[in-house]
Amino acid sequence: MTNPANYEAFRNVAVDVFKAQNLAAIQSLKKFLAALPSPSYIRRVLLEAIEQLADEDPVVCRWVVQHHRALQPELDLVLIAQSMVQQRLQNQGLTLNQDFGFTAEGQLQASDAIKALLLEERSVLEEMSAVDRLLLEEILLI
């Protein structure tokens, strides 16, 4: 898919579908996106639509994140959230499965001090996107 206008059109359709806040519509959207050349394009369209909503309509974005299972397997927000948190905590010198871990449901298992480090450290919050903050709050339940 080399035409940026086409790509943008797919993203805009995804944004409009998400704004409807309808799980059946999301399933139809995923079938529609199957026209894209590969699963990575589908993931990219869905993720960029969510990122756009985080800036334009945080309420709808929160709804989408709360219903993240509807996006699977095309987009796994739990894995994205876990990867983001793992990287941030390891950059702070912490070790996965020693200082923190994740439950089978994907929630963060860590001390309150470690969770506070993710949420309260000013420099971390400033560099964190609106989507990243939603993932922390809604998926990892911090």
C-alpha positions, -999 to +999 in steps of 0.1 A: +000+000+000+021+028-013-006+055-016-008+075+016-042+088+007-056+053+007-039+045+040-053+076+056-088+066+043-086+033+060-075+050+093-104+075+090-128+046+085-114+030+116-118+062+136-154+066+125-162+030+134-146+034+169-166+065+174-198+044+170-187+024+201-203-008+186-185-041+190-202-056+159-191-027+139-155-033+150-158-069+138-170-056+104-142-031+103-116-059+108-131-078+079-130-046+058-093-041+067-085-075+054-082-058+020-049-044+033-017-061+021-006-077+054-015-080+091+011-054+099-009-028+079-040-038+098-023-034+131-009+000+120-043+013+109-060+002+141-032+016+164-030+049+146-068+053+148-066+047+185-038+072+188-058+098+168-088+093+191-066+097+222-060+133+211-094+140+195-119+121+216-104+106+248-138+093+259-141+071+228-105+061+230-110+049+266-140+029+254-119+013+227-091+005+251-117-010+276-130-032+248-095-042+235-104-078+232-126-069+202-094-059+184-077-092+188-059-110+171-052-081+147-041-058+175-031-070+209-031-039+232-022-061+262+011-070+246+017-034+236+011-023+271+033-050+286+061-042+263+059-005+271+059-011+308+087-037+306+109-013+287+103+016+311+109-005+342+140-022+328+153+012+319+149+020+356+171-010+365+143-034+374+142-070+363+112-088+348+100-118+369+121-106+398+109-070+406+077-071+385+057-094+363+024-098+346-006-120+354-022-144+329-048-117+322-020-092+314-022-071+345+010-057+361+022-074+392+045-051+411+048-033+444+029-001+450+063+017+448+070+004+413+035+013+401+039+047+416+072+050+397+052+045+364+025+069+372+040+097+393+075+103+380+071+136+361+096+129+333+079+095+326+045+111+324+057+139+302+071+115+276+041+091+278+015+095+252-022+097+259-026+061+246+002+049+268-015+064+299-048+048+289-031+014+285-015+017+319-048+026+335-073+004+317-053-027+306-026-031+333-050-017+359-025+006+376 
